Amino acid sequence: MTCASCAARIEKKLNKVDGVQASVNYATERAHVTAPSTLTVDDLIAVVRKAGYDASEPVPDAPEVDHARDLKTRLQVAVVLAVPVIGLSMIPALQFPGWQWVVLVLSTPVVTWAGWGFHRSALVNARHGATTMDTLISLGTTAAYLWSVWALFFGTAGRIGLTHHFDPRLSRHDASSNIYFEAAVGIITFILLGRYIEARSRREAGSALRELLALGAKRVTLVRNGVEEEIPIEQLAVGDSFVVRPGEKVATDGEVIEGESAIDAAVITGESLPVDVAASDSVVGATMNTTGRLVVRATAVGADTQLATIGRLVTEAQIGKSNTQRLADQISTVFVPVVLGLSGLTFAGWLLHGDGLGFAFSTAVAVLIIACPCALGLATPTALLAGTGRGAELGIVIRGPESLEQARTITTVLMDKTGTLTSGVMSVLDVITAPGHDLDEVLQVAADLERGSEHPIAKAIVKETSSRGVIPRQVSGFTAVPGGGISAHLQDGHGSPALAGSLRLMHDRQVAIPAGVLNDELPATVMCLAVDEHLIGVITLRDALQPSSKPAVEELARMGIGSVMVTGDTPAAAQAVADELGMDQVHAGVLPQDKFDLVTTHQGRGERVAMIGDGVNDAAALAQADLGIAMGSGTDAAIAASDITLMRSDLGLAVDAVALSRATLRTIKVNLFWAFFYNVLAIPVAAMGFLNPMLAGAAMAFSSVFVVLNSLRLTRFKR
């Protein structure tokens, strides 16, 4: 593919096949296709070949085709030959007798060999009854070259001693003495320069993703029957155990089964501080082991790892198309035929006006060249490449261009409290006993019930009871109550039914709360314990705010976005956190299923809602929200339910995601404005004879370069 029109043509052909939905991206040179099982990849490739192009199935880790290298060679030859051609044609003092014949010799390789890519593309598309931007370039340069050859051999331009004056505006004197070799070679050279810069810049825009995917380990030290053996990473299987020494990368996602160390996970999460890990902790492939020796059991390999998942999502995001991109593609498919028509009308108009064949011809060529909408095709994909690549570097995985567009329009953010606004690491504040029960009994029941739960509250209680020397007993019939707590039967000789959970759970199970045990205004998380439907005690807990939460809420407010807390905690505990953060809206005592209703309620008020949650309990709300943002480790559940996944629990990243989305959409708008209105304004200038074809070629190339360089500014986006 050589331009956006090519991509639009291939996409159109693929989408004509029954059951096929295809998106073809010119910048990434990839197609993302959804097709029925009756079609094979070879069938789809055959469709592409019938359209006059070729394709192949992507091969993982295959070396990338360097289009810039071939363009560089052709550009170098074009520059060496074009400089004397342009100099001789534009500067009368350099024009020795017979100079125009030397120019013919120097121009021929530029027009034919250096510009062959344009001519080949135009011919291939012509055979299929299609036109692209290369059609305009090929027609313009070929016409200028052939006219000049005709003027040399059959007109008066070949006369020895002829002096050729250059004027940026076109002249109306004897047509047969006009030669346009400088326009032909200048156009090809300038456009080759633009495409070379384009190719280099596109490669730079995608470098963040390539560097990310290259981070994985290449070899791994396998442990079998106590024997260590180094093997290629491709031979590692799920369940295998491998060694990670200090200074080595973790080969793949896994669980630590032996050893303690600190893991530097900056490449995945962007977190600067190493994280301590020990037996039973999870580690992610491509992270760096800094201190101790670890033995890890592989839980995911190859395409199932977090690194591969991030790469796949970012790649799909870059292949996808926003509404603005689809509009640009639609414009580019009709733009070329319209320009060909305008060029023909310009030629006929000036000819009928009596301004001579040469003037009419030159204006028609100038219209062809200046109108090439290459910049239009690059406006969105280059910005998307740079924006999503920069997001991946920061730990923000954006699912697609639609997510970018949604993030730009958000007016309200609903966010969970525990693990989002707070650290999620709870600590016990107090243990309150009910009348007739003692502290030891309450602590024992708490330890028994919470030992089987992974909830942050449970972890805090287990930590507190173990520090007090309480040894938990086995329980039976353990059941988690979503958004409520836990029920089980104690091994106390009677098999007593026991509950641990919220006040709502106690009310639902008709457990009475004795007067004086609880203060309704207690600004803490409350965990009630009941045995045989009688309250025995209450444990109060508090978790610390995330350091990033207050600045993030303040920054969202500055961006005109309202923050709403949604939590299953008590109103008093939730309000205490809200007051600390300066949040006005709080919904407390909310169950996971209620979060979905809250999202729809805010949407019903005309608000554009983003939901920030953990991606598991909040899956329905994340899916319903205009923008779902999953916090934390980027698990499969979080990624599946969200539009944007943050690779660490840092609310500041959510703000960055919105800011990056806005910056990317702003860049796309500037690009499209420049590309579209530039063409619209330049075509009349060229049609009126105010633009020499060579200057038209330079201006068109500059338009594309401007768009690409403007997009690259996103790679320097700061948090």
N, C-alpha and C positions, 0 to 999 in steps of 0.2 A: 504494500500500500504506500502511496506517495502523498496522499492528502486526505482530508476528512470526507471528501466526496467518494473516495474509494471505500472507506469504512461504511458509509451510508449505503452504498450500492450492494456490498456483500451482506450487510445486515438485512436489507430488503429482500434479497434472494433467499437467504436462510429462513426468514419469517414467512415466506410464501409456502414453505413445506408444511403440510398438515401436522399440527401438534407441536410445532417448534416455536420456541421463544428465544430469540438471540439478541445479544447486545455486543456490538463490535466496537472496540476502542482503538482509535488511530494511534494515540500516544503510547499505549502499552503494547500495541500490536497483538492483542489477544481478543478472542471471542469467548463469551460465557453463554453456553447454550443449554436450554432445558428441552429435552426431546423425548418422545415416547420410546419404550423399550424395543419397538420394532425397527428402530433406526440405529445404525452403528456409527461410530466415529468416521469410518471410511465413507459412509453414505453422505455425511455432512461435508467431508472434505471434497467429495465429488461435486457437490453443489457449488462450493467455492471455486473449484476449477472451471466449472461451466460458466462462471461469472467472469473468467479471465484472470484469476489469481491462483495462488497455491496456499496450502495450509498443512500443518502437521500437529499431532497431539503433543502438548507440552511434556517435556521429559524433566523430572526432578533433578536439580543440581547440574543441568546441562549448561555448558558455557553460553553466555549471551552473545547473540550475533551483534558485532560491532559495525553498525551502518556508518558510523562517523569515519571509519578508516577509509572506505571506498570513496566517500564524499570528499575527504581530505585530499586524496590523490587527484581526483578530477578537479577539485578547486585549485590545487597548486598549479596544475598544467594550465587551467583557464586563466589564472592570474598572470602567469609568466607571458602568455600569448596576448591576453586582453590589454595589458598595460600599454605596450607599444601601439596596438590598434587604436585604442582610445586617444592616446597622445598624438599620434599622427593625424587622426581624424578631427581633433578639436583644436590643435595649435598650428596655425598656418606656417609659422616659422620653422616647424619640423618637416614640412611637406616638400621633400625633394622630388625631382622629376620621376614619375612612375610609382610614387608612393602608394597609390591606390591599389596597384597590382600586388605589392608586398602585403598590404592589408588583407587582400583576398586570401593569400596563402596562409597568413597567420590566423585568420578567422575560421577557416574551414574546419580544423581539428576541434576548435572550441564548440562550434555549432553542432558538429556531428558526433564527436566522441564524448566531450565533456557534458554535452546536453542530451546524450543518448537516453538517459533515464526518463526525461520528460517526453521525448518522442515515442519511446517504447510504450510508456503508459498510455499516451494518447491513442496510439495505434490499437493496442489491446482493447481499450474501451470502445473505440470506434467500431471494431469488429462486432461488438455486442450492442451497438446502437446507443452507447452511453457517452457522456462527457464528464470530465473532471477538471480540476484546476490545472492539471498538466496539459489539458487540451488547449487552454488559453495560452500557456507559456509556449508550447510547441508551435501552435499556429502563428503566434506573434513573432517568434524568433525566426521560424522558417520563412515566413512571408518577408520579413526584413532582409534576410540573407538572399533569398531568390530575387527579390526586387533589385538588390544591389548588384547581383551577378548579371541580371538583364541590362541594368543601366551601364555596366562596364562594357559588355559585349555588343549591345545593340543601341545604347544611347550615347550620350556625349561624356559620361563620367569617366570613360577610359582614356580620354585624351591626355597625352603627356603634357605636363605643365599645369594641369588643373589645380586650382586652389579651393579647398573646402573649408568654409567658415562654420564654426559651431555656434548654435543659438539655442538656449533652453526652450525658446518658443519656435514653433514650426514656421518655415518660410513658404511662400507661395510662388517662387520662381520656377524655372524650367525643371520639370519633374525628372527628365531623363538624365540630369546631371547630379541628382541626389543619390547618395549611397548611404546605407544604414548599417554598415558592418559594425560600427561602434555600438549601435543600439542592440544588435543581435548578441554580440559577445558580452556587452555590459549587462544585459538582462540575465543571461545565463550565469555569469560570474556572480552577480549580486544575489541571485536566488540560490545558487549553490552555497554561497557564504551563509545566507540565512538558514538554509537547511542543515548546514554543518553545525552552526551554532545551536540550532534547534535540537539536533541529534545529541550533541554534547550535553546540552542543558537538560534534555529529557532523561539522559543517563544519570546526571547529577541529581535530578529530582527523585529518581527511584533508588538512589544509592543507599538511603537509610534502611529501606526494606532489604536490599541485598546484603548489607552489612549485618543486619539482624539475623538473617537466615544463615549467614556464614559463621555465626558464633558457636554453633553446635560442635561437640567433640567429634573427632574423626576416628579415634581408636579408644578402646575401653579395656580395663584390666578385669577379666572375669575370674570369679572364685568358684571352683568346683571341687568338692571333696577336699577342701583345705589347700588346693593347689591353685596358684595364680597364673593366669595365661592372658597375654595381650592379644586381642582380636579386633578386626574392623567393626565399627559401630553398627554396620548393617547386619551383622550376625547375632547381635544381642536380641534376646526374646523376653517377653513379659514373664516375670517370675525368676529370671536370672539374678544372681547376686554379683555385684562388682565393687571394686575398691576405688575410693577417691582419696588420693594423698593430698597433703597441703600444697596449694599452688596449682592443683589440677581442676579442670572443669568437671562438673557433674555430667556424666555421659547422657543421661536421660531422666525423665520424671520417675521418682521412686520414693520408697519409704526407708528411713534409716533403721537398720537392724543392729548396728554395733558402732560404738564410738560417739564422741562429742566434738563439735567444731562450731565455727562461725562461718556462715555462708554469705558471700557478697552476691546479692540478687539484683544489682543495679541494672544489668542488661535486660532483665525482664520487667522489673517493677519500677526502675528509675530511683529506687530507694538507696540513699548514699551510705547508710549505716549497715554493717553486716548483721545478720540475724542468727542467734544461737540455736543450734539444733542438737537433738540427742535421739536415742532410740524411740521409735514410733512416730517421729516427726516426718513430715513430707518435705521433699526437696524437688526442685525443678531443673530440668536439663538446661545446660549452657551457663548455669550460675557457677561461681568460683568458690572453691573450698579454700579458706584462708589459713586455718591453724591445724586442727587435729585430723587424724586418719579416720575415715568413715567406711563402713560397709553398707551398701544400699541395695535393696531389692527393687528391680525395675517394675513399675506399675503401668507404664505406657512407653511405646517405642514408635519411631518413624513418624508417620503422619498424625498419630494420636497425641503427640506431646504438646505441651502448652506453646512452645516455640513455633512448632509447625502450624498450630491452630491460629496463632497471631498472624503468621505469614500468610496463611490462606485467607483469613478475613480481610487483611489489608489489601491483598491482591484482588480479591473480589470487589472490594470497595473502589479500587482504582479502575477496574473494568466496567463497573456499573455507570449508569448515566443519570444525571440530575434532569429536572424538567428544563432547565436552561440549556443543557447540552442537547437534549432532544430537539429543542427549538432551533438551535444553531445547525444541527444536522439537517432539519427540514429546509432551512433557508439555503444551505449549501447545495442541496440536490436540485433546487430550481434556479439557483443563482447563476450557474455556468451557462445554461441555455439562454437565460435572459440577457446575460452579458454578450453572448455571441450575436443575439438579435440586435442589441444596442450598437455593437461594433459595426454590424452590417448597415444599420440605419445611419450611423455617423458617416461611413464611407459614401453611401448613396447621397446623403444630404449635402456634403461638401462638394461632391462631384457635380450634382445638379445646380449647386450655387455658383459653379463656375470657377472654383478655386484651384482647379488642376488635379490631375491624377495623383501626383506625388504627395500633395498636402492631404488629400482625402485618405490616401493609403496610410500615411504616417499617423493621422489622428485615430484611424481605426485600430492600428497596432497599439497605440498608446492606451486606448480604452481596454483592449484585451489584456494588456499587461497590468495596468494599475488596478483592475477589478478583481484579480485573483484573490479569492477569500481564504487564503491559507491561514491567516491569523484567526479567522472565525472558527475554523476547525480545531485550532490549538487552544483557544481561549479557556475552555472549561477543563479538558483533560490534564493540561500541564499544571493548572492550579490544584486540581484534585490530587495529582501525583505528589506534589510538594506538600500539600496540607496533610494528607493521610500519612505520608512518610514521616513528617515531623511529629505527628501525633503518636506514631509507633515509638519514636525515640523517647518521648516524654512518658510513655506508659498509658497512652490513650488509644484504644483500638476502636476505630470507627467502622461500622458495618458497611456503609455505602453512602453515596452522594445524597440519597434521600434523607439520611440521618443528619447530614450537614445542613440541609435546607430546613429540617424540623428544628434543629438546635437554634438556628438564627431567630426563629419566631417565638420562642418560649417566653411566657409572661409569668408563670408560676412554677415553683419547684416544690414538690412534696418529698420529704425525706424522712427516713426511719431514724430513730434516735440511737438505739444501741448498735454500735459498730459503724455508724455513719457519722453522727455528730459527736458521739462519745467513742472512747477507745475500745469499748466492748470487754475490757478487762475489769471485772467487777471486784469489789472488796466488801467484806462484811463490816457494817457499822455497829450493829447491836443485835442481841438475841433476847427477845421478850418472851417470858413464860406466861401461860394462862394459869388462872387459879387452880391449884390442885396438882400442878405438874412442875417438875424441876428442870434445871438447865441440862443435866446429863441426859435425861430422857429426850428432850428436844433435839440436842446435838446428835444423839444416836439415831433417831428416826430420820433426821436430815441427811446424815451420812449414808444410811441404808438406801434411801430413795434416790439420792442425787448421783451416786457412784456410776449409774448406767447412762447418764445423760451427757451430751456434749454441749449443752447450752452454757453461755457465759456465766449465768447465775449459778448453775450447777457446779461449774469448775471452781467458782469462788467459794461456795459452801464446802465442797470437798477439801479445798486447800485449807480453809479455816478449821474444819473438824479434825483433819489429820494433824494440824499444828497443835491441836489440843489433845492429841493421843487417842482419838476415837477410832476404833477399828470397825469398818463397815461390815454388816452381815448381808448374806444373800437374800434376795427377795424373789417372789414368784408373781406371775401375771403382770409383769411390768408393761405399762401402756403410756405412751405420750399423748397428751391432750393438746392438739394444735392451738397455740395462742393462750393456753391455760396453765398447763403444768404436767404433773405425773400422777398416775395411780398405780398401786401395787399391793401385794399382800406381804406383810412382815413375817419373818421367821422368828416369831417371839413365843412360840409354843401354842399360839391360838390361831395363827394365820390371819391376824387382824388386817382388815382393809385400811389402807392409808392413802392420804393425798398430800401432795406438795404443789403449791401453785398460787395463783393470783386470788384476790378477793372475789373476782367474778366467778372463778371456779368454785370457791367455797359457797357462794350464794346459789350457784347452779346445782350443787350437790346438797343443798340445804344444811350446810354446816353453820351453826350459830357462832357469832363472834361476841364473846363476853364483853360487857361494858368495861371501859377503861383500859382494855388491852391495846387498842390502836387509836392514834390521833389521826383524824381524817386529813389534817393538813400536813402530815409528816412528809417533808420533801425528800423522800427516798423511795427506792424500789422495795416493795413489800412482798415477802414470800411466806405464805401461811402453811402450817403443818397441822394435819388432822389425822386422828386414829379413831376408828369406829364412829365416824361422823361427829367427832368432838374435837374442837380446836385444842391443841396442846401448846402451841407457841407460834411466834412470828419472828422471822429474821429480816432485818432491814439491810439493804445494800446500796452502794453508790458506785457508779463508774465515772472516771475522769473524762473531761472533754478532750477531744482530739485537738492538738495544738493548732491545726489548720482550720478548725470549724468557725471560730469567731471572725477571722479575716475573710473567710470564704462567704459567710452570710453577709458581711458588710459589703464585699465586692459585688455580690449578686444584687444587693439593693442599689448600688451605684449604677449597675447596668440596667436598672429598671425592672428587675425580676424579683417577685415576692417569694419569701421562704415560708413553708408550712411544715410544722413537725407532725408526724404521724407515728404514734407509738402505742403499744399495748400496756404501757406502764400506767401508774396511778396519775390522776390529774395533778396532784401536788408535786410529785417527783418530776413530771414532764414540765410543769410550769417553772420549777426551779431552774431547770436547764435552759428553758426558753428565755427566762429573765436574764440569765448570764450571757446569752448569745444576742439578746435584743430582738428576739422573734415575736411577732404579734399574734400569729395564728398557731394554735395547738389543738390537735385532736388526740386525746388520751383514751386509754382503755379500748383501743381498737384491735379487733381480731384480724388475721391475715385476709380473710374474705371481705372484711369491711373496707380494706384499702382500695379494692377495686371500685366500690361504690363511691368512695371519696373522690377518686380520680374522675369518675363520670359526673359527679356533682359539680366539681370545679369546671369541667369541660362544658357542662350545661349553662354555666354563667358566661360562656364566651371566652374563657381563658384557654391559653395554649399551655398544656401541662407536661412537665417533666417529672418522672418518678425516679427517685434514687433509693435503691434497696440492695438486698444481698443476692437477688436473682433466684432464690429457691422459694421461700415462703411468700415472696412478693411477686412471683412470676406472672400472676393474672394482672396485677396492677401495672407491672412493667410493660406487659403486652398491650394493655388498654391505653396507656399514656401516649401522648403525641411523641414523647421521647423517653425511652427507658434507659436508665443509666445504672449499670451494675457495679457495685463497689467490691473491692477486695481482691481475692486471688485470681479471678478470671476463670472460675470453674466452668465446665461444660454447661451446667444448668444456667449459670449467670449469662454466659455468652448467648445461649439459645434464646433467652427471654428478653435480652436487651438490644438496644440500638447502638449504644456505646458502652464499652467495658473498660473500667479503670483497673489497671493491674496492681494497684495497692490501695489500701483504705485511707485515702487522703481526699477530703472534700474539696481541697484546693484544685485537684485534678478535674473535678466536675466543672468548676469555674473556667479552668483552662480549656476544657473541651468546648464549652459554649463560646468562649472568646476566639478559639482557633476556628470554629465553625463560622463565626461571623467574619473573621478576617479572610477565610477562604472564599466565602460567598461574595464578600466585598471585592476581592481580587478578580473573581470571575466576572462580576458586573463591570468593573473597569476594563477588563480585557474585551468583553463583548461590545461595550460602548465604543472602545477604540477601534476594534476590528470592523464593526458594522458601519458606524458613521464615517469612519475613515474612507471606506469604499464608496459610500453614498455621496460623500462630498467630493472625492477625487475623480469619480467618473465624469461629472459635468465639466470639470476643469480640463481633463484630457480631451473630451469630446469637442470642446471649444477651441482646441488647438494651442492651449497654453502650456503643454507639457510634452517635451521630447520623449520618445519611447524609452531611451536609455535611463533618463531620470525617473520615468514611471516604474521601471524595473527595480531601481534602487529604492524608491519609496515603498514599493510593495514588500520587498525583502525586509526593510526596516520595520514595517508593521508587524511582521511575524516575530522578528527578534525582540521587539518591544514587549510583545505579549508573553513570550517565554521568560525573559528577564524579569518582568513584573511578577510572574508566578513564583520565580525562584526566591523572591523576598520572603515567602512563607517558610523557607527552610531556616530562616533566622528568627522565627517566632519565639518570643521569650515568655516564660511563665509569669 
